[in-house]
Amino acid sequence: MRRLHPAPAEIDDVRAFVTEADRPAPPGRPWLLVNMISSLDGAVTLDGRSGGLGRPADKAMLGALRSACDVVLVGAGTARIEGYGPPRAAPEVRAARIERGQAEVPRLVVVSRSLAIDPAARFLAEAEVPPVIVTCAGAPADRRAALEPVAALLVAGDDDVDLPAALAELADDGVGTVCCEGGPELNGALLAADLVDEWALTLSPLLVGAGPGRAVAGAPVPDPAAFALSWVLEGDGLLLTRWLRAR
């Protein structure tokens, strides 16, 4: 990969480049970054999934961002559509994480108001450490009972998931950095609550036409959140950018 901004340079180890970036946890919650890929015309999926937009450089960035963070946050719908398994890590990544004081692999945290999650889903059945499922008090009791043997349930909010409260609880458990991988509804809720500190956007050189939605869905944000460009990388024809919240 090549860095185009702020100063042109070859990036031999993108994982080291990404993990060495400064991500100070705000008071009372973890640092939260959102990682998304988009086509030139704004689509975040191709044939219903994001993978068709990516190339090896994007997969390398995904792995680097995951290795930098303590948890991977995702909405239940995205986990189901994308066929999520548990986060994995190569031996050298595990060793580097341990040296930094992190767990060997990032823990998966899945957000679901309804708990419409199959207890036999891959991200549950194949996990080294039981994932955390964030839900609300109004979730069906029978679904909670079905998931309790295979996941740690974090209840935040009454009729809807209270994301600030959930992130505060994760911080209390020692989580300092969160990598959110969507989907759009979850991204929108995080943005509406002004919880996004970093936006990692990969721009894919494809025009896919009408249909697929944007990276953010839900209610409009009254005041657009301002971000400042931190870096631009290029690899495999993709532009990989990092934007930081201007607070």
C-alpha positions in Angstrom: 0.0 0.0 0.0 1.0 3.6 -0.5 0.2 6.6 1.7 -0.9 9.5 -0.4 -1.7 11.9 2.4 -0.4 13.6 4.5 3.1 12.6 3.1 3.6 10.1 0.3 5.3 7.0 1.5 5.2 3.2 1.0 3.4 1.3 3.8 5.0 -2.1 4.2 3.0 -3.2 7.2 -0.5 -1.8 7.2 -1.4 -3.5 10.4 1.5 -1.8 12.3 0.6 1.5 10.6 -3.0 1.2 11.7 -2.5 -0.1 15.3 0.1 2.6 16.1 -2.5 5.4 15.5 -3.5 7.3 18.5 -7.0 6.4 19.8 -7.6 8.0 23.3 -10.8 6.8 24.9 -13.2 9.6 25.7 -14.4 10.0 29.4 -16.8 7.2 30.3 -16.7 5.2 27.1 -14.4 3.6 24.5 -13.0 5.2 21.4 -15.4 4.2 18.6 -14.4 3.8 15.0 -16.7 2.9 12.1 -15.3 0.9 9.2 -17.2 0.9 5.9 -16.7 0.4 2.2 -18.6 2.3 -0.5 -18.7 2.3 -4.3 -18.1 5.5 -6.2 -21.9 6.1 -6.3 -22.4 5.5 -2.6 -23.5 1.9 -2.4 -22.3 -0.1 0.6 -23.3 -3.5 -0.8 -23.2 -5.4 -4.0 -25.7 -8.2 -4.5 -26.7 -7.6 -0.9 -23.3 -7.9 0.7 -20.3 -5.6 1.2 -17.7 -8.2 0.2 -18.2 -7.7 -3.6 -17.0 -4.1 -3.3 -13.6 -5.1 -1.7 -10.2 -6.2 -2.9 -7.2 -7.6 -0.9 -6.2 -4.1 0.3 -9.6 -3.7 1.9 -9.4 -7.1 3.6 -6.0 -6.1 4.9 -7.4 -2.9 6.3 -10.3 -4.8 7.9 -7.9 -7.1 9.6 -5.7 -4.2 10.7 -8.5 -2.3 12.3 -9.8 -5.4 14.0 -6.3 -6.1 15.4 -6.2 -2.5 16.8 -9.4 -2.8 18.7 -10.7 -4.6 21.8 -14.1 -5.4 20.4 -15.8 -5.7 17.0 -19.3 -4.2 17.1 -22.0 -5.2 14.6 -25.7 -5.2 14.2 -27.5 -8.5 14.3 -28.9 -8.1 10.8 -25.5 -7.4 9.3 -24.0 -10.4 11.1 -26.7 -12.6 9.6 -26.5 -11.2 6.0 -22.7 -11.2 5.9 -22.5 -14.7 7.5 -20.3 -13.5 10.4 -18.0 -15.9 12.1 -16.1 -15.1 15.3 -13.0 -12.8 14.9 -9.8 -14.7 14.1 -6.2 -13.7 14.5 -2.9 -15.2 13.3 -0.3 -16.2 15.9 1.8 -13.0 15.3 -1.3 -10.8 15.7 -2.2 -12.6 18.9 1.4 -12.1 20.2 1.3 -8.4 19.4 -2.1 -8.0 21.0 -0.9 -9.7 24.2 2.2 -7.4 24.2 -0.1 -4.4 24.0 -2.2 -5.7 26.9 -5.2 -6.8 24.9 -6.9 -10.2 24.6 -5.6 -12.5 21.9 -8.6 -11.8 19.7 -11.1 -9.0 19.7 -14.4 -9.9 21.2 -17.5 -9.8 19.1 -20.4 -7.5 20.3 -23.7 -7.9 18.5 -26.5 -5.4 18.9 -30.1 -6.7 18.7 -33.3 -5.2 20.1 -35.5 -8.2 19.2 -32.9 -11.0 19.8 -34.0 -12.6 16.5 -30.6 -14.5 16.5 -30.1 -18.2 15.9 -28.3 -19.7 18.9 -26.5 -22.0 16.4 -25.1 -19.1 14.3 -21.4 -19.4 13.4 -20.4 -16.3 15.4 -21.8 -18.0 18.5 -21.1 -21.7 17.8 -17.4 -21.2 16.8 -16.4 -18.5 19.2 -13.3 -18.8 21.4 -14.9 -16.5 23.9 -18.7 -16.1 24.0 -19.7 -12.9 22.2 -21.6 -10.1 23.9 -25.2 -9.5 22.7 -26.4 -6.0 23.5 -30.2 -5.8 23.9 -32.9 -4.1 25.8 -35.2 -5.0 28.7 -38.2 -5.3 26.3 -36.6 -8.2 24.3 -38.6 -11.4 24.4 -37.8 -13.5 27.5 -37.8 -16.8 25.6 -35.2 -15.5 23.2 -33.1 -14.3 26.0 -33.3 -17.7 27.6 -32.2 -19.4 24.4 -29.1 -17.2 24.0 -27.9 -17.1 27.5 -26.0 -20.4 27.3 -24.0 -19.2 24.3 -23.5 -15.5 24.8 -23.1 -12.8 27.5 -26.2 -10.6 27.4 -25.8 -6.9 28.1 -29.2 -5.2 28.8 -29.1 -1.5 28.1 -32.3 0.5 27.7 -36.0 -0.4 28.1 -37.8 -0.6 24.8 -34.8 0.1 22.6 -31.0 -0.4 22.9 -29.3 2.5 24.8 -26.0 2.6 23.0 -24.3 5.2 25.2 -25.2 3.1 28.3 -23.9 -0.1 26.5 -20.6 1.6 25.6 -20.2 2.8 29.2 -20.6 -0.7 30.5 -18.1 -2.0 28.0 -15.7 0.7 29.2 -16.2 -0.4 32.8 -15.2 -3.9 31.6 -11.9 -2.6 30.3 -12.8 -2.0 26.6 -10.8 1.0 25.3 -11.4 0.7 21.5 -14.4 -0.4 19.4 -14.5 -1.2 15.7 -18.0 -0.9 14.4 -18.7 -2.7 11.1 -22.4 -1.6 10.6 -25.0 -2.0 9.4 -26.4 1.4 8.4 -29.1 1.4 11.1 -26.5 0.9 13.8 -24.2 3.5 12.2 -27.1 6.0 12.2 -27.9 5.4 15.8 -24.2 5.9 16.8 -24.0 9.0 14.8 -27.2 10.4 16.2 -25.8 10.0 19.7 -22.5 11.6 18.6 -20.5 8.5 19.6 -18.4 8.2 16.4 -14.8 9.3 16.9 -13.3 7.8 13.7 -14.7 7.0 10.3 -12.6 4.6 8.2 -14.0 4.7 4.7 -12.7 2.6 1.8 -13.7 3.9 -1.7 -14.1 1.1 -4.2 -13.6 2.1 -7.9 -17.1 0.7 -8.9 -20.3 2.3 -10.1 -23.1 -0.2 -9.2 -26.1 1.9 -10.1 -29.4 2.4 -8.2 -30.5 0.2 -5.4 -28.1 -0.4 -2.5 -28.4 1.9 0.4 -25.9 4.3 2.1 -23.6 3.7 5.0 -26.0 5.4 7.4 -29.8 4.9 7.9 -32.4 6.1 10.3 -33.5 9.6 11.4 -31.6 12.6 10.0 -29.0 14.2 12.1 -30.0 17.9 12.8 -26.4 19.1 12.8 -24.0 17.3 10.5 -21.0 16.0 12.4 -17.7 17.5 11.2 -14.7 15.2 10.6 -11.1 16.0 9.6 -9.0 13.9 7.1 -6.2 12.1 8.9 -4.8 9.9 6.1 -5.4 8.5 2.6 -3.9 5.2 1.5 -4.0 3.5 -1.9 -3.9 -0.2 -2.7 -5.4 -2.4 -5.4 -7.1 0.6 -6.9 -9.0 1.4 -3.7 -8.7 4.6 -1.6 -8.6 3.9 2.1 -9.2 6.9 4.3 -9.3 7.8 7.9 -11.4 10.7 9.3 -11.4 12.0 12.9 -14.3 13.7 14.6 -13.5 17.4 15.0 -14.7 18.1 18.5 
